[in-house]
């Protein structure tokens, strides 16, 4: 994995905002508390919204291994390869590849 995914970045930003909320509350800086709390709520809403549109699917093990192999070879996230594969199949842009 060469890059952090959006979920990880959102989670890290949410943790930073949470630390800011706690620090502002302890030091009784209420204006900063409100700013950090609003930032944390917005980040949480983005994180929940990002997860909401994904539908859980079960793949055959051979297809899951193939997608995992393609993702590792291309250096991109598993979900991106899966989305592109399903879109190609849906639009009839499927070409036979030589087996490895």
Buried (B, 14 or more C-beta within 10 A) or exposed (E): EEEEEEEEEBBEBBEBBBEBBEEBBEEEBEEBBEBBBEBBEEBBEBBEEEEEEEEEEEEEEEEEEBBBEBBEEEEBBBEEBBEBBEEEEEEEEEEEEEEE
